[in-house]
């Protein structure tokens, strides 16, 4: 059974930092990444990382967010710096099966950026 356990969300003031973690288990994963969904908006890709180490970022987070991966432990991280109110959203971990590409989702964690 595939499980994705997220942690690290919370409340932070503009300019602050947070680090999200996602530990995945129950399969062999290829691409792993983070998505977010703000109230009233569609879910969007924030950043992802392939098993080969390539990374991809949403333009608005480039230079502020960093995705990293501990492949030995099937864990990914999202270091978020210089947070802005528009980063406020539920952040979801996503992991895709290495061979089938079947996606799995975490339960989501709130990130709120406000004064």
Secondary structure, DSSP 8 states (H G I E B T S, - for coil): --EEEEE--EEE-TT--EEEEEEEESS-EEEEEEEEE-TTS--EEEEEE-TTS-EEE-GGGTTTEEEEEEGGGTEEEEEE-S--GGG-EEEEEEEEETTT--EEE---EEEEE--
